[in-house]
Amino acid sequence: PQVHLALDPEFTMHGGAKPGSVIGSVDASDVNWVAQYLANLVRTNDLPPKVLLLHRFTRPMITHTELIKPLEEVQIVMDMDGWGSPAKKIGTYNNVVYPLPVQFTGFKLFYKNDLFAPSTRMLTAAEVLKLEPQPSFIQYQ
C-alpha cells in the first residue's frame, strides 16, 4: 500500500542515444499505460490510490500532456524536477509544470545539485509553498 511510482522521462532514450547524452521523453500514451497498470493493481489488490509522479523540467520531456487521462485509482503529480538557482526553478515551475499539471503539481529540491552554481541556495519548503498554485507535493533528493 505504501509503494508508489515515479517516471523520469529524462532517461527514456529513443534511437539508441545513451542516457545523459540527450534529454529523453515519454508520450502521454506511455503515461496512460502506466496509470492503467497501477489502477489495475489497485483494483485487483484492494489498495489505496497510487501516486504516479512525473518528473519534468522541459515541455518536450512529456509529449501530448493534454491527453493524459486521470483515473480514480491513480493520483498524477507533475513534478518540477530541474535544479539550479531559486529563480530558475521557479521559472521552470511557472512555465513547464504549472500550465500542464494533469491533476497535481510537485516541486523537487536537491540537497546538492541546487547548490552547484556560485551564490545559489536551496529553496525552503515555506518558499515553495508560497507558489501559485501551491504544489501538492515537495520531494527532497
C-alpha positions, 0 to 999 in steps of 0.5 A: 500500500505504501509503494508508489511510482515515479517516471523520469522521462529524462532517461527514456532514450529513443534511437539508441542515444545513451542516457545523459547524452540527450534529454529523453521523453515519454508520450502521454500514451506511455503515461496512460499505460502506466496509470492503467497498470497501477489502477489495475493493481489497485483494483485487483489488490484492494489498495489505496490510490497510487501516486504516479509522479512525473518528473519534468523540467522541459515541455518536450520531456512529456509529449501530448500532456493534454491527453493524459487521462486521470483515473480514480485509482491513480493520483498524477503529480507533475513534478518540477524536477530541474535544479539550479538557482531559486529563480530558475526553478521557479521559472521552470515551475511557472512555465513547464509544470504549472500550465500542464499539471494533469491533476497535481503539481510537485516541486523537487529540491536537491540537497546538492545539485541546487547548490552547484552554481556560485551564490545559489541556495536551496529553496525552503519548503515555506518558499515553495509553498508560497507558489501559485498554485501551491504544489501538492507535493515537495520531494527532497533528493 
